[in-house]
Each structure stands twice: as C-alpha cells, then as structure tokens.
C-alpha cells in the first residue's frame, strides 16, 4: 500500500528513460521529449496532482488484484514445473487455483462492477493495461481530454468499493 510520501514523490529507481516524439503519427511536428517508460500513467497523474492520493491508492489495489487474479495477458509460455502425478505413468492432477487467486478475482470483479459498465473500460485500459490517457481516448473514440474526468469518476467509485 503506497504511503502519502510515495504518492507525492515516486521513487526514482524505477526509471527507464527514452526519447520519444510527441506525436509519432505526424511527420510535421517533430518535438522530442524524454519519457520514463517504466512509469505508469497513474503515477504521472498523481505527481502532477491531477489524481488524489485516495484515487491512486484505489488504482494500485485494483491493479494488484488484476495481477493476482491472473487476468493479465501472457506473452510467452509458462516455465513452471509440471505438477507431479501420483503414479509414475499417471496423468497430473487437475490444476486447482489457489484461494488467494480466487479472492483477488472476486475483489477485482466487485470493484469493476462498482465502477459500472460505462466506467470500467477506462479502468481496464489505464489502470490494468497501463495505456496512456490519449491512447485510451483514441481506442474508446472519446473526445480529447475526456478520459481524465471519466477516470477520476471511476476511481472514486473503486475507492468506495475498496473502502480506501
């Protein structure tokens, strides 16, 4: 759980700096900026005081539940050891998810349900998948600068659900 000191000044050790063009799709406007690729969009918003510490804490709990529940996409094969069977030639027993994973999935589903059907899209894109606000606006076909307002409303509902 992040403290108030972590929210206002995130640690600088999580830095992966790169130079990016501000608008990569436009050849005319070639403004180069330094970007931290390891920084989440919510950390960027809370550092600029566009998101409250309560909303940031709720987003971190939602992201943690998302990861624990195993909703995140897998991009490679699993290298876990195969479960051992009871007999030398027997098939391994069916994989049973742990109670922590089930509880995280229930908390995540409850938080998304508390946000509502119109607000869960922005939560999934920005908090869980780490998309930026402009990317989420384009994907959802929303007007410019609408994602921040909708995200704040959704995070307030999630904070109420998590009792943050």
C-alpha positions as CSV (number, residue, x, y, z in Angstrom):
1,X,0.0,0.0,0.0
2,X,1.6,3.3,-1.0
3,X,2.0,6.0,1.6
4,X,1.5,9.7,1.1
5,X,5.3,10.1,0.6
6,X,5.3,7.5,-2.1
7,X,2.3,9.1,-3.8
8,X,3.7,12.6,-4.0
9,X,7.2,11.6,-4.9
10,X,7.5,8.2,-6.5
11,X,10.9,6.6,-6.2
12,X,13.4,7.5,-8.9
13,X,14.9,4.0,-9.1
14,X,12.1,2.8,-11.4
15,X,13.4,4.8,-14.4
16,X,13.8,3.6,-18.0
17,X,14.4,6.8,-19.9
18,X,13.9,7.0,-23.6
19,X,13.5,9.8,-26.2
20,X,10.1,9.8,-27.9
21,X,8.4,12.0,-30.5
22,X,5.4,13.8,-29.0
23,X,3.2,13.0,-32.0
24,X,4.7,9.9,-33.8
25,X,2.0,9.8,-36.5
26,X,2.6,13.4,-37.7
27,X,5.8,14.0,-39.7
28,X,5.5,17.8,-39.5
29,X,5.6,18.1,-35.7
30,X,8.8,16.5,-34.5
31,X,9.1,17.6,-30.9
32,X,11.3,15.2,-28.9
33,X,10.7,14.6,-25.2
34,X,12.3,12.4,-22.6
35,X,9.9,9.8,-21.3
36,X,10.1,7.3,-18.4
37,X,8.9,4.0,-19.9
38,X,8.7,2.3,-16.5
39,X,6.3,4.9,-15.1
40,X,2.5,4.1,-15.0
41,X,0.0,6.7,-16.3
42,X,-1.5,6.9,-12.8
43,X,1.9,7.8,-11.2
44,X,2.3,10.5,-13.8
45,X,-1.2,11.9,-12.9
46,X,-0.7,11.8,-9.2
47,X,2.7,13.5,-9.4
48,X,1.0,16.4,-11.2
49,X,-1.8,16.4,-8.7
50,X,-4.5,15.5,-11.2
51,X,-5.5,12.4,-9.3
52,X,-5.9,12.4,-5.5
53,X,-3.8,10.1,-3.3
54,X,-7.1,8.2,-2.4
55,X,-7.8,7.6,-6.1
56,X,-4.2,6.5,-6.6
57,X,-4.3,4.0,-3.7
58,X,-7.6,2.6,-5.2
59,X,-5.9,2.2,-8.6
60,X,-2.9,0.4,-7.1
61,X,-5.2,-2.0,-5.3
62,X,-7.2,-2.6,-8.4
63,X,-4.0,-3.3,-10.4
64,X,-2.7,-5.6,-7.7
65,X,-6.0,-7.6,-7.7
66,X,-5.9,-7.7,-11.5
67,X,-2.4,-9.2,-11.5
68,X,-3.1,-11.6,-8.6
69,X,-6.2,-12.9,-10.3
70,X,-4.2,-13.7,-13.4
71,X,-6.2,-11.5,-15.8
72,X,-3.0,-10.1,-17.3
73,X,-2.2,-11.4,-20.8
74,X,0.6,-14.0,-21.1
75,X,3.0,-13.3,-23.9
76,X,5.1,-16.4,-23.6
77,X,4.8,-19.9,-22.5
78,X,4.8,-20.8,-18.8
79,X,8.1,-22.2,-17.4
80,X,6.6,-23.5,-14.2
81,X,7.4,-27.1,-13.3
82,X,4.8,-29.6,-14.4
83,X,2.8,-30.9,-11.4
84,X,3.9,-34.3,-10.3
85,X,1.4,-37.2,-10.9
86,X,0.5,-39.7,-8.2
87,X,1.9,-42.6,-10.2
88,X,4.9,-42.7,-12.5
89,X,2.7,-43.1,-15.5
90,X,-0.3,-41.3,-14.3
91,X,-1.6,-38.0,-15.6
92,X,-1.0,-35.0,-13.4
93,X,-4.0,-33.9,-11.2
94,X,-6.2,-31.0,-12.5
95,X,-4.8,-27.6,-11.6
96,X,-6.8,-26.0,-8.8
97,X,-6.4,-22.2,-8.5
98,X,-5.4,-21.0,-5.1
99,X,-7.7,-19.3,-2.7
100,X,-5.7,-16.1,-3.0
101,X,-6.2,-16.0,-6.7
102,X,-10.0,-16.7,-6.3
103,X,-10.2,-13.9,-3.7
104,X,-8.4,-11.5,-5.9
105,X,-10.6,-12.3,-8.8
106,X,-13.7,-11.7,-6.6
107,X,-12.4,-8.3,-5.4
108,X,-11.5,-7.3,-8.9
109,X,-14.9,-8.2,-10.3
110,X,-16.6,-6.4,-7.4
111,X,-14.6,-3.2,-8.0
112,X,-15.3,-3.3,-11.7
113,X,-19.0,-3.9,-11.0
114,X,-19.0,-1.0,-8.6
115,X,-17.5,1.3,-11.2
116,X,-20.3,0.4,-13.6
117,X,-20.4,-0.6,-17.3
118,X,-19.5,2.8,-18.7
119,X,-16.6,3.5,-16.5
120,X,-15.0,0.0,-16.4
121,X,-13.5,0.4,-19.9
122,X,-11.2,3.3,-18.9
123,X,-10.2,1.5,-15.7
124,X,-9.2,-1.6,-17.6
125,X,-7.2,0.4,-20.2
126,X,-5.4,2.9,-18.0
127,X,-5.1,1.1,-14.6
128,X,-4.8,-2.5,-15.6
129,X,-3.1,-2.4,-19.0
130,X,-1.1,0.8,-18.4
131,X,-2.3,2.7,-21.5
132,X,-1.9,6.5,-21.5
133,X,-5.0,8.7,-21.4
134,X,-4.6,9.8,-25.1
135,X,-4.3,6.2,-26.2
136,X,-7.4,5.2,-24.2
137,X,-9.3,8.1,-25.7
138,X,-8.5,7.1,-29.2
139,X,-9.3,3.5,-28.6
140,X,-12.6,4.3,-27.0
141,X,-13.3,7.0,-29.6
142,X,-13.8,9.7,-26.9
143,X,-13.2,13.4,-27.3
144,X,-9.9,14.9,-26.3
145,X,-9.3,15.3,-22.5
146,X,-12.4,13.3,-21.6
147,X,-10.5,10.3,-20.2
148,X,-9.1,12.2,-17.1
149,X,-12.6,13.2,-15.9
150,X,-14.1,9.8,-16.5
151,X,-11.1,8.1,-14.9
152,X,-11.4,10.2,-11.8
153,X,-15.1,9.3,-11.5
154,X,-14.3,5.6,-11.9
155,X,-11.5,5.7,-9.4
156,X,-13.8,7.4,-6.8
157,X,-16.3,4.5,-7.2
158,X,-13.4,1.9,-6.9
159,X,-12.1,3.7,-3.8
160,X,-15.6,3.5,-2.3
161,X,-15.7,-0.2,-3.1
162,X,-12.3,-0.9,-1.6
163,X,-13.1,1.5,1.4
164,X,-9.9,3.5,0.8
